[in-house]
Amino acid sequence: MTKIALFGAGGKMGVRLSRNLANSDFETAHVEVSQEGRDRLKSELGFDCQDPAEALEHVDVVVLAVPDTAIRNVSASIVDMVPSGAMIICLDAAAPFAGHLPKRDDVTYFVSHPCHPPIFNDEDTKEGRKDYFGGIAAKQGIVNALMQGPEADYRLGEEVGKTIFAPVARSHRVTVEQMALLEPGLSETVCASLLDVMREAMDEVVARGVPKDAARDFLLGHMNILGAVIFKEVDGVFSDACNKAIEFGKPTLMKSDWKRVFEPEEIAASIDRIT
C-alpha cells in the first residue's frame, strides 16, 4: 500500500484532503503543528496526528498542504528524513517556481493544483451546484507538473492529485512555468482583478440609484450569457450594440500593454510577493 504523509492535515485545505484520502486506498499519516488544527482534524474526521519523523518512516509520498510562505521552511525541515525515491507534492506552483524547494536529487518533486468547478457544468445535485471550491461533490479539472524525477513517477503524482481533489473530470499535464502563468497570472492577476472591478461597477450603479437586487441579477445574468458566447459554450454572437460597447470599453478600462502581466519577469515578481 502506498503511504502518504500529509503535512498541514488540520488546516482548511488539509481537512478537505484528509477526507478524500480516507476514501482511497492510500495509507495516510497526518501531521499538523497547531493544536487548533489537531482538534479540528479529530473533531471533524476522528483522525489523530503523528510527529513528522514517525509520519515519514517508509513514506512514498509527502503532500505539503501548507501556505506558500511556509513551503521553504517546512520542506527544508523534513527533506533529510524523506526516503530516497519518495515524492514531495506541492499544491501550488508558487514556491517551486520561486526555487524554495531544497536540493535533493534523489526525490521527486511534483505539483498538483485544482482548476475548481467550472461555471458551465452539468452538476445535477444541489450539493454539486453549491460546491464552488471543489473536492466535495462537484467535478473539476486539475493541472499537474512533474518538476523533478523519473517520468514513471508522473502517474503516481497524478493519481494522488485525482484523489485529493476528487471528483476530477479532467487532468491536464503542464510545466511548473506554465502553471505559474495560470496562477497567479491568469486566475488571480487577470480574472480575480476583473471580477473585483465588476463588483465595484455593480456597487457604482447601485450608488447611482439602481436597486441592489436588480443590479446583481442583471450583472450575474449577463455574465452567464456573455461568458457562454465568449467561451463558445453556445453558438451565438453579440449584437452590434454590444460589439460597439466592447470596442469603446476595452481601451477605456484596460491599458494597451496589459498582457505584460504574463511576461516572465512579471510572473516572477508576482510570485515573489506571494511567497
N, C-alpha and C positions, 0 to 999 in steps of 0.2 A: 504493500500500500504506500502511495506517495504521501510523505509528511510535509505539511505546510506550517511554518511559524508565522503567525500573523501579529505584527507589531502595530500598536495603536488599536488593539481589538476592542477597546471600550469607548472609542470616540464615535462621533455620529456616523462617519463612513465605516469605521471598523465594525460597529454593531450590524450594519447592513451586510457587510461582507461575511461576518461570523454567521449570520442567519442563513445565508445562501450556502456557505461551506458546510453547515450542519446537515444540509440536504444533499450532500455529494458523497462520493466515495473517497474523498481525501481525509487523511488523519490531520486534525488541526490542533496546534498548540497555541494558546492565546497569551499574548504579552501586552500588558498595559501598566504604565508607570503611575498614573494618577489614581488616587483612591476613589474619586468620583467615577472614573471610567470603569474601574473594577466593580464598583457597586452597580453601575448601570448594566454591565455585561451579566452580572449574577442575577439581578432582579428581572431583566427582560428575557434572558435566554438560559439562565441557570448554569453558566459556564464559569469555572474558576480559572485564574491566570497562573502562569508559570514564570519563574525568573528567566532572563534571557539565555543564560548558559544551558539550562535544562531544556528549554524550547529548541535550541539549536543543535542538540545532540542528534546525530544521524538525520538531519533535516535535508530535504530535497529542494524545497522552495521557501524563500523568505519573502513575504509580502510586507512592504512598508506603507501602511495606511496612516501616515503621519504627515503633518503640514510640510509644505515645500521648504519652509525656513528651518525645519528640523532634520531634513534628509542628510545633510552633510555630517552633523554630529552623531545621529543615530547610526548611519551606515559605518562611520569610522569606528564607533564604539563596539560594533559587533563583527566587523569583517574578518578579524583574526580567528573568530570562533566558527565561521561558516565553513563547512566541509568543502574540500576540493571537488569541483564538478557540480556544486549546487547552483541554484539560480536565485538571483535577487530581483524582485519585481517592484518597480515604482508605478504609481498610479497617475503620474503626470510627467510630462517631458521637461518641465522647467529645470529641476535640479540636475538631471542627467545632461541636458543641453548645456547648462552652466558649468559642467565639469565638477560637480560636487560629490560624485561617487569616487571612493578610494580606488587606487590602482590595485588590481588583483587579477592577474591574467588567467587564473585557473577557475574563475567563477563566471557564470553567465549573467549579463545584465539585460533585463527585458522591461519594456514599458507597455502597459495596457491602460486605456482610458475610455470611458463611456462617451457615446455620442448624445445620450439622453433620448427619450422617446420623441419622435418627430411630431410636428404639428399635424401633418397629414398622416393618419394611421388608421388601422382597421380594428381598433380595440372594441370589443362587443360587450364588455362588462364595465360596471361603474368603477370598480377597483382599478381596472386598466386605464380608463379615461382620466381618473384622478391621480394616477401615478406619474406626475410630471418629471420627477427626478430619474426614475427608472430603478431597476434592481429589485422590484417588488412584484408588480403584476403586468406592467406594460413592456412590450417588446422594444428593444433598442439596438442600435448598432454599436460596435466597439472598434477602436483602432489600436493596432499593436505594432511594436517596433522591437526587433532583435538588435540591441545595441552592441552587444559583445557576446561571443560564444559560438559554439558549433551550430550549423544550420539545423541539425536534427533537433535542437532544443526549442525551435520555434513552435513546434506542435504542442509541447507541454505548456509553454507560456500562453499560447492561445487557449488551450483547454482551461487553464486557471482563469484567464480573463472571461471566458464564456460562463464559467461557474460563478464567479464573484459578482458579475454584472447581469446575471440571468433575470428574466428570459432575454436571450440575444437573438435578433433576427438576422443580422449580417455582421461579418467580421472582416475588417479591412487591414491589409498589411501596408505600413508606411515606414519611413525612416524617422529617426528622432528629430532631424531637421524639419521634415515635413509636418510632424506632429506639432512642432513649435509654431509653424505657420498657421496651423489650425487653432492652436491655443497657446499663447494669448492672442495671436494675430487675428484670425477670422472670427472666433467666437466671442472674445472679450473686447479687444480694441475696436473692432468694427461692429459686430452685432449688438453687444451689450450697450455700447455707446449710442448707437442709433435708436435702440429701443428706449433708452433713457431720454433721448431727445423727443421721441414720440410721446412719452408720458408727460414731459414738460409741455409739449404742444397741446395735449389734451387739457392740462391744467390751465393753460393760457386761454383757450376758448371758453373754459368754464369761468375764468376770471372776467371774461368779456361778456358774460351773461347767459351762455348756453347751459341748460340744466346738466348736472354731472352725469346722471344716468343716461341721458340722451347722447352726450359726448362719448361716453365709454362704449355704449352699444354701437354707435356709428363707427368709431375708430376700430374696435375689435372686429366688427363685421367686415369692414373694408380691408383690414389686414388679412382676413381669411380669403376673400375672393381675389384681391390684388396679388397676394402671395401665391395663390393657386395658379394664376395666369403666368406670373413671372417665372415660377419654378416648374412650369409645364406639367402641373398636376392635372390641369384641364386644358382642353384645346380651345383657347379663347384669345381675344385681342382686346386691347384698350380702345376706348373711344377716342375720337380726335381731340376732344376737350381734355381728357386725361393725359394724352401724349403731349399736348401743349403745356399742361401744368408741370409735367416732368421736365420738359425742355427748359422751363423757367426755373423750376425748383432746385434741380441738382446743382447748378452753378451758384445759386443763392445760398444753399445750405452747405455745400461741400467745397473745400479748397481744391484747386485744379490738380495739386500734387498729392492728393490724399493716399494714393496707393503706395507711397513711400513707407507706410507703416509695415509693409511686407519686406522691405529691404533687410538684409542680414543684420546690419548694424542696429536697426530699429527694433527688430525682434530680440536681439541680444540685450539691448538697453531695457526693454520691457521686462524680460526675464530677470535681469539683474535687480530691477525694482521689486519684483515679486519675491525673489529668494533672499 
